[in-house]
Each structure stands twice: as structure tokens, then as C-alpha cells.
């Protein structure tokens, strides 16, 4: 970890709790199960599974088979759980320094480090085994790459360089491609377009989050933002949002969807770019929150219309 982080007495006590070898045991079995559920970050997992479903629905054409889809969902969900567990295990010290994460199970000692490690290992093994049995080699290899990139490369890069955001965007964009390959799609053309849409969408989204929590990240020694302040961050967010517009229109050109999707993608893209430009011009926390909100509306609407319009063309 680069740089020197000044720790308060309260933070030092939190760090001591983070290194405990045994959990407190408060609350019994139901509470411990709840802690492991939180380690899996269920709200993020829902969006991951939506992306997998969209990718599978686009990749299978009109041959939707329930069993491979369910196994793709299960395998990717377990992989996301494993990556989250490893990430939180490696970041338990920095998590203790930030109010937004200080109450997690590892910094507070509600779960032991060794238990979270085993939870991650078992989840990863189950994910790889399930996908190997019920999908294909491409999906398995991409899943392994996703776990490694997020839990090791991205996590370890965060204290060292703002490039961590670009690295983290790769596993963040893979779920839709994993659904696509699980349905038999190839790593060319439309599959890569789906990946590119997810990849570019993340930058304005993550930059807005990083700006919102910039003081906490800085106090924990995490380099989530480029140097240059709000203007530079806003210009980057706007650049990525603008780049997303032509890329998001490609599915219509590639025959995955029709005019309904194309019009929706254009309107959503312009809206997203306008929100990013607003942040670039104002540089305020309010503008960053608005950009974050727009990003959270943009993606589910875009993916839903893409899948609906795709199925409409198949009729």
C-alpha cells in the first residue's frame, strides 16, 4: 500500500477487530448466515444476474433452455460471491477506515477472516464446477478470469493507481458476456459489443461514486480518482458517456435488436452524457449524485428494451 494513512484511535481499534481470528458469535446461526449473505453483496448480485439473463437471452436466439440458463445464473452468482469475499478479506483494514464500510462483518469482527476465506474458496470451487459441468469451457475460463481480476488485480491496485477503475470494469462487464457464451455465443461481434456496452457504462457510474466518497477513499489510502479534481473527473465521465452512445447503437446494426432499441439507446445515451456533462460543469456533490442516479436508471432500462426488442424480431 502506497502512502501513509493517519489512523485515529477508533480506527486502530477497528483494525484490531479486523484481525480477530474468531467471530464474536453474537446473534447465533441466523445472524451469521445474514453476515455471509452481506459478504455476497446481494444488491449487486441482482444486477449481475440480470446481465447474465440478458446475455443468455440474446445468445440463445429462440432456443431458450431453462437448465443451462439456471446453471449459468448459479455459477456466475457463486463466482461473484467468491470475488466479493476475497475482495472484502483483502480490504478489511481499509474498510475499517471508511464510515461507509466500517460496519461490515470483517472490520467489526462479526466474522472471522478464515471463515470468509473458506466461504470464498468454496463459492469459487462450486462456481467453476457448476459451469464446467453444465456450460462450456469458454464460460469457465472467463469466470476464472473475472474472479482473479476483481479479487486480486483490481483490489491490490486500488491503493496504488487510479487505473484500478479500468481494471475493475473488465470483470464488471463480463456477466453479460458470460450469459452470452453460456448460451453458445462466440467471443466475436455481438458478444464483444455487449461487453463493450457494460464496460463503458461503468466509468461515469464509478467516477460518480468515487467522487461522492472521495474523502473516505483518500483517508483509507485508496486511489480511486485521477488527479485534477472535479473538472478532470467530470471530463472523463463525459468522454466515456459520449463514447458509449455509438457503441450502444451497435446491437441494432448487428441485428440483435431493431428500431425500438436503437431509439431507446440514443435517448438514454444522450441523457447519460448530459448528466456527466452537468457534473463536469458544476463539479458538485449534487451533480455527482444526479449522474449516479441516471446511471442506475440507464442500464436496466437499456438491457430490458434490448432483450424485448430482440425477442420481438424473432417472432
MIDRENPA-552350 format. One record per residue (C-alpha): y, z, x; residue in three letters. Coordinates in steps of 0.02 Angstrom, whole numbers, plus 50000, padded with zeros to 5 digits. Each point is the difference from the previous one (the first is absolute). Layout:
BEGIN
YZXALA
...
This chain:
BEGIN
500005000050000UNK
501674994850071UNK
501565010549994UNK
500245018649979UNK
499935007949827UNK
500895016649976UNK
498935010949888UNK
500605014349893UNK
498995016349987UNK
499434994549827UNK
499424983350069UNK
499085008850142UNK
499085010849875UNK
499554984449902UNK
499334991950158UNK
498915015150034UNK
499284998549826UNK
499684981550029UNK
498825004150143UNK
498965012649904UNK
498154996750012UNK
499585007449830UNK
500804997749831UNK
500725014649904UNK
498774998149858UNK
501315004249869UNK
499614992849829UNK
498134996850024UNK
499064983549982UNK
501144991649870UNK
501525003050110UNK
499124993050154UNK
499464984649903UNK
501814997749947UNK
500565001250181UNK
498794986250052UNK
500624989449856UNK
501765002150066UNK
499424994950174UNK
499454983649920UNK
501774997049932UNK
499444994449826UNK
501664992449948UNK
499954988150148UNK
498154996849967UNK
500404993849825UNK
501154986550069UNK
498694995550131UNK
498704997549863UNK
501204989549898UNK
500234988650151UNK
498114999050026UNK
499764995349817UNK
501334986550007UNK
499264992950159UNK
498255000149926UNK
500594992349838UNK
500854985850093UNK
498564997350120UNK
498584999549875UNK
500814986549893UNK
499105000949830UNK
498435008350070UNK
500505018249985UNK
498495010750042UNK
500165018449962UNK
498855007050135UNK
500844992250154UNK
501715004549930UNK
499515018249972UNK
499275001250174UNK
501554992050075UNK
501055012949907UNK
498895014350057UNK
499894994350180UNK
501864996950021UNK
500425016549912UNK
498875009350121UNK
500764990750148UNK
501765004649942UNK
499435018149982UNK
499305000050177UNK
501584992450073UNK
501075012849908UNK
498935014450061UNK
500074994450182UNK
501874996949985UNK
500355017349932UNK
498855007950129UNK
500944991950143UNK
501705003849922UNK
499695018149949UNK
501245006250129UNK
501414988249952UNK
499625002349815UNK
500355018550023UNK
501764995850059UNK
500524990049847UNK
500365007749829UNK
499244984949911UNK
498315002950084UNK
500025018250056UNK
499045005649846UNK
498524988650030UNK
498305007950020UNK
499874998450189UNK
501735006650052UNK
499795015049885UNK
498215003450054UNK
499274998049825UNK
498754988050077UNK
499245001150173UNK
500244985750123UNK
498134998150024UNK
499714998549813UNK
501294986149984UNK
499244991350151UNK
498285000149919UNK
500764994649835UNK
500764985050086UNK
498424995650096UNK
498885001049848UNK
501254989849896UNK
500104986650135UNK
498114999050019UNK
499774998949812UNK
501334986549987UNK
499234989350136UNK
498245002549933UNK
500474995749822UNK
500964984450048UNK
498634994450121UNK
498685001349864UNK
500964992449856UNK
501354988450069UNK
500034990250163UNK
500305001450186UNK
501804993849991UNK
500475013849879UNK
499125013150107UNK
500884994750160UNK
501714999449915UNK
499695017349928UNK
499575007250171UNK
501564991950071UNK
501035007749861UNK
499375017650034UNK
500284998450188UNK
501734992349986UNK
500655012949877UNK
499195016050059UNK
500134996950187UNK
501204986250052UNK
501345002749866UNK
499875018950004UNK
500075001550190UNK
501434987450011UNK
501155009449880UNK
500685012250132UNK
500254985850124UNK
500754984749917UNK
500734993749837UNK
498774985650017UNK
498785011749915UNK
500654993549834UNK
499434982350041UNK
498305006350056UNK
499805010749845UNK
500434985349888UNK
498404991150055UNK
498765012549926UNK
501215002149856UNK
499844981549959UNK
498114998950022UNK
499385006949831UNK
500424984149905UNK
499164989750136UNK
498485011449995UNK
499844996849813UNK
500174981450033UNK
498654999650135UNK
498855011549900UNK
500034986649864UNK
499534986850128UNK
501724993750048UNK
500314993750176UNK
501305005650127UNK
501044984349977UNK
501334993049886UNK
500215010149842UNK
499175015650071UNK
501245000850143UNK
501424996949878UNK
499495015349899UNK
499965010150161UNK
501724993550051UNK
500775004949833UNK
499365017850016UNK
500515000750183UNK
501804994649972UNK
500235010649843UNK
499695015950098UNK
501474998750119UNK
501465002949880UNK
498925012949912UNK
499585009750158UNK
501744998450073UNK
500735007749842UNK
498785014650012UNK
500345002250186UNK
501875000249969UNK
499825012549859UNK
499045012050114UNK
500834995150164UNK
500555017750044UNK
498265007049973UNK
499184986250101UNK
501255002650140UNK
499695018850001UNK
498144996950015UNK
500254987450142UNK
499384984949899UNK
500864983450035UNK
499914991749830UNK
501674991050007UNK
500774987650122UNK
501575005150092UNK
501664994849926UNK
500185010249843UNK
500064994949817UNK
500734982750032UNK
498574994750114UNK
498705007449883UNK
500814991349852UNK
500084983250088UNK
498165001350045UNK
499545004549822UNK
501014985449934UNK
499224987950125UNK
498245004749949UNK
500434999549815UNK
500724982550019UNK
498494994350101UNK
498885006549861UNK
500754988149870UNK
499294983450065UNK
498365008350050UNK
499805007549826UNK
500204982649924UNK
498554992850100UNK
498615005249877UNK
500764988249872UNK
500014986050129UNK
498205003850050UNK
499354999249822UNK
499655018649981UNK
501295001649862UNK
501224989649898UNK
501814999549947UNK
499975017149916UNK
499575008250164UNK
501204989050098UNK
501485004549889UNK
499545018550004UNK
499835000050189UNK
501704991850021UNK
500895012249884UNK
499155015250076UNK
500334993650177UNK
501854997649968UNK
500105017349921UNK
499125007950149UNK
501134990850123UNK
501555005449902UNK
499455018250009UNK
499714998450188UNK
501694991750022UNK
500805014049901UNK
499275012550121UNK
500584989650148UNK
501784999849931UNK
500125018249946UNK
498805009150116UNK
499895014749880UNK
498535010649948UNK
500294994449821UNK
499864981750051UNK
498405004050097UNK
499265008749848UNK
500434985049892UNK
499154988450124UNK
498475011249997UNK
499964999949811UNK
500154981149992UNK
498574998350126UNK
498895010949891UNK
500354989049848UNK
499874983650094UNK
498225001150063UNK
498995004949845UNK
500974987649892UNK
499764985950125UNK
498145003250022UNK
499695001949814UNK
500864983749957UNK
499114991250144UNK
498295005149935UNK
500444996449817UNK
500694982950041UNK
498494996150109UNK
498815004149858UNK
501084989849880UNK
499764984750111UNK
498125002549999UNK
499914998949810UNK
